[in-house]
């Protein structure tokens, strides 16, 4: 069953049209640069509850991704993993968010040695708040989107339709630019 669902998700992620509005989910959020990032409270792969408030005073990278163990998502998590020291030296923490459950995140994080929280948005509410919930072939998932949040909790950058190999580098570059501008 899991392979079947992964296959269907892959088909959806490889180009079938996505439906931007989902019946019965309520209004989609649409946070903008300069606004306070929507608050949330989600469990990570270890069962610990996390929220943006936990990172107040630090830069925070919140990246949404479609599905654990899919090729693009594996590339993205490994790229953030490989850049985590540089990101932390730049004063940023990283959290990944998908609709997968805590158990799936735990397996994914263990397999790929992920040194940052992967948050489970199994009820889809955070994806709705951030305007990234979509669906294809009957499956719901989060669009690959990254939010860079400043130490005061405001969104400074939104990266939409990101390249999984390039996203961490884009964030690092923008962090350097933003930190120079505020110095």
TATASUL-V943933 format. One record per pair of residues at least 24 apart in sequence whose ideal C-beta (glycine too) atoms are under 10 Angstrom apart, sorted by the first residue. I is the first residue (numbers start at 0). J is the second residue. Records with the same first field share a line. If there is no record, write none. Layout:
I: J + J
This chain:
1: 68 + 103
4: 66 + 138
5: 66 + 67 + 68 + 69 + 138
6: 136
7: 135 + 136 + 137 + 138
8: 65 + 66 + 67 + 68 + 69 + 72 + 135 + 136 + 138 + 139 + 140
9: 65 + 66 + 69 + 70 + 71 + 136
10: 135 + 136 + 138
11: 65 + 66 + 133 + 134 + 135 + 136 + 137 + 138 + 139 + 140
12: 64 + 65 + 66 + 69 + 70 + 71 + 72 + 135 + 138 + 140 + 142 + 143
13: 69 + 70 + 71 + 135
14: 135
15: 135 + 136
16: 133 + 135 + 136
17: 132 + 133 + 134 + 135 + 136 + 140 + 142
18: 132 + 133 + 134 + 135 + 137 + 139
19: 130 + 132 + 133 + 134 + 142
20: 132 + 133 + 134
21: 123 + 126 + 127 + 132 + 133 + 134 + 139
22: 134
24: 123 + 124 + 126 + 127 + 132 + 134 + 139
25: 124 + 127 + 128
26: 127 + 128 + 130
27: 126 + 127 + 128 + 129 + 130 + 131 + 132 + 133
28: 124 + 125 + 126 + 127 + 128 + 129 + 130 + 131 + 132
29: 128 + 129 + 130 + 131
30: 128 + 129 + 130 + 131 + 146 + 148 + 153 + 154 + 157
31: 130 + 154 + 157
32: 146 + 147 + 153 + 154 + 155 + 156 + 157
33: 149 + 153 + 154 + 155
34: 152 + 153 + 154
35: 148 + 151 + 152 + 153 + 154
36: 61 + 128 + 129 + 146 + 147 + 148 + 149 + 151 + 152 + 153 + 154 + 155
37: 61 + 124 + 125 + 127 + 128 + 129 + 130 + 146 + 152 + 154
38: 125 + 128 + 152
39: 96 + 118 + 120 + 124 + 125 + 126 + 128 + 129
40: 118 + 124 + 125
41: 94 + 96 + 101 + 116 + 117 + 118 + 119 + 120 + 121 + 122 + 124 + 125
42: 100 + 101 + 104 + 116 + 117 + 118 + 119 + 120 + 121
43: 94 + 95 + 96 + 101 + 104 + 105 + 108 + 113 + 115 + 116 + 117 + 118 + 119
44: 95 + 99 + 100 + 101 + 102 + 103 + 104 + 105 + 106 + 107 + 108 + 109 + 113 + 115 + 116 + 117 + 118 + 119
45: 101 + 104 + 105 + 108 + 116 + 117
46: 101 + 102 + 104 + 105 + 119
47: 101 + 116 + 118
48: 118
49: 92 + 94 + 96 + 116 + 117 + 118
50: 94 + 118
51: 94 + 146 + 148 + 152
52: 152
53: 92 + 94 + 116
54: 91 + 92 + 93 + 94 + 148 + 150 + 152
55: 148 + 150 + 151 + 152
56: 90 + 150 + 151 + 152
57: 87 + 90 + 91 + 92 + 148 + 149 + 150
58: 86 + 87 + 89 + 90 + 91 + 92 + 93 + 147 + 148 + 149 + 150 + 155 + 170 + 173 + 174 + 177 + 178
59: 90 + 91 + 92 + 93 + 94 + 146 + 147 + 148 + 149 + 150 + 152 + 154
60: 86 + 89 + 91 + 92 + 93 + 94 + 95 + 115 + 145 + 146 + 147 + 148 + 156 + 158 + 166 + 167 + 170 + 171 + 174
61: 92 + 93 + 94 + 95 + 96 + 118 + 125 + 129 + 144 + 145 + 146 + 147 + 148 + 154
62: 93 + 94 + 95 + 96 + 97 + 115 + 141 + 143 + 144 + 145 + 146 + 147 + 158 + 161 + 163 + 166 + 167 + 170
63: 94 + 95 + 96 + 97 + 98 + 118 + 120 + 125 + 126 + 129 + 130 + 131 + 132 + 140 + 141 + 142 + 143 + 144 + 145 + 146 + 161
64: 95 + 96 + 97 + 98 + 99 + 117 + 131 + 140 + 141 + 142 + 143 + 144 + 145 + 161 + 163 + 166
65: 97 + 98 + 99 + 131 + 133 + 135 + 138 + 139 + 140 + 141 + 142 + 143
66: 97 + 98 + 99 + 103 + 107 + 138 + 140 + 141
67: 95 + 97 + 98 + 99 + 100 + 102 + 103 + 104 + 105 + 106 + 107 + 108 + 110 + 111 + 117 + 119
68: 99 + 103 + 106 + 107 + 110 + 111
69: 97 + 140 + 163
70: 163
71: 143 + 161 + 162 + 163 + 164
72: 97 + 99 + 107 + 111 + 140 + 141 + 143 + 163
73: 107 + 110 + 111 + 163
74: 162 + 163 + 164 + 166
75: 143 + 145 + 161 + 162 + 163 + 164 + 165 + 166 + 167
76: 107 + 108 + 110 + 111 + 112 + 113 + 115 + 117 + 163 + 167
77: 111 + 112 + 113 + 163 + 164 + 167
78: 162 + 163 + 164 + 165 + 166 + 167 + 168
79: 113 + 114 + 115 + 145 + 163 + 166 + 167 + 170
80: 108 + 111 + 112 + 113 + 114 + 115 + 167
81: 167
82: 166 + 167 + 168 + 170 + 171
83: 113 + 114 + 115 + 167
84: 114
85: 167 + 168 + 170 + 171 + 174 + 175
86: 115 + 167 + 170 + 171 + 174
87: 114 + 115
88: 171 + 174
89: 170 + 171 + 173 + 174 + 175 + 177 + 178
90: 150 + 174 + 178
91: 147 + 148 + 150 + 170 + 171 + 174 + 178
92: 116 + 148
93: 117 + 145 + 167 + 170
94: 118
95: 141 + 145
96: 120 + 125 + 126 + 129 + 131 + 141 + 144 + 146
97: 121 + 126 + 140 + 141 + 143
98: 122 + 123 + 125 + 126 + 132 + 138 + 139 + 140 + 141
99: 140 + 141
129: 154 + 157
130: 157 + 159
131: 157 + 159
145: 169 + 170
146: 170
147: 173 + 174 + 177
149: 174 + 177 + 178 + 181
150: 181
155: 180 + 181
